[in-house]
Amino acid sequence: MLHRFRDRFGTAGLVVAIVALVAALAGTAVAASGALTGKQKKEVQKIAKQYAGKPGANGAPGPAGPAGPKGDTGAAGSNGTNGKDGTNGKDGTGVTSKSLPIGNAHCLPGGSEFTASSGATYACNGEEGAEGPPGEEGPPGKDGNPWAVGGVVPPGETETGAYAVGQLPIEQFVYLPISFPIPLASNVAAHFITAEEPEPTEDCPGSVADPEAEPGNLCVYEGFGFGMSLIAFENPTTGEQVGEAGPTGAVMVFSGEEFASSRGTWAVTAPEG
């Protein structure tokens, strides 16, 4: 067999052929690693390609190699350019307000309107609450209020009270005042109804238990009397004994015996009109 190769290629050709065969089997790089001339290398490559088989399948991946060392820190980059200035904002506007009448289109019960740059808004009044229970009637005013400081008894209104006098040590005159808690607007006529004659009269229709007086009259009702006689009514304002009482009251002038007494009630009604 060797003689046949040698006869066909000669001694030098035989070497090239063998090298080519090795290259076909083991790879061109292995065969070319020997000392061949340029022409011989080309012949080896040509023969290797002719007899080389098809490439085999890829082998399994090898294991991952160890991590390489950390690289050096890169140089700092240059500063970027400044951005452009933004546009100026618009000035804001203040808030104005105004009251809205009842029945307007925005607030039927009335309210307020507040206006700003964003528009108008409204604050409406709340609904009227339910009516509360009626309060107690207050005292009349000064123009006829019997309970007000500086007031007078209203026309046709009545005041009542009581009186008593007695146990005189000797026979003498006695002055007994009757003061009206609330003064009258004018003088009134004065009357004395004795216990001996307690019959009602036109001006004094009441009794000692229920004293009454018609408008413009002071009526004194004696409930018990002993040895005591009324001489006159004296007006304390004028000092006159004319059978009348002044706006603040009257003074009853009695004459009495020893141990005399009198007591009873009274009523005075302010004149009408």
Secondary structure as GFF3:
##gff-version 3
##sequence-region A 1 273
A	DSSP	alpha_helix	2	26	.	.	.	ID=ss1
A	DSSP	alpha_helix	28	31	.	.	.	ID=ss2
A	DSSP	alpha_helix	38	51	.	.	.	ID=ss3
A	DSSP	beta_strand	96	100	.	.	.	ID=ss4
A	DSSP	beta_strand	111	116	.	.	.	ID=ss5
A	DSSP	beta_strand	119	124	.	.	.	ID=ss6
A	DSSP	beta_strand	158	166	.	.	.	ID=ss7
A	DSSP	beta_strand	172	179	.	.	.	ID=ss8
A	DSSP	beta_strand	188	193	.	.	.	ID=ss9
A	DSSP	beta_strand	217	234	.	.	.	ID=ss10
A	DSSP	beta_strand	244	245	.	.	.	ID=ss11
A	DSSP	beta_strand	249	269	.	.	.	ID=ss12
###
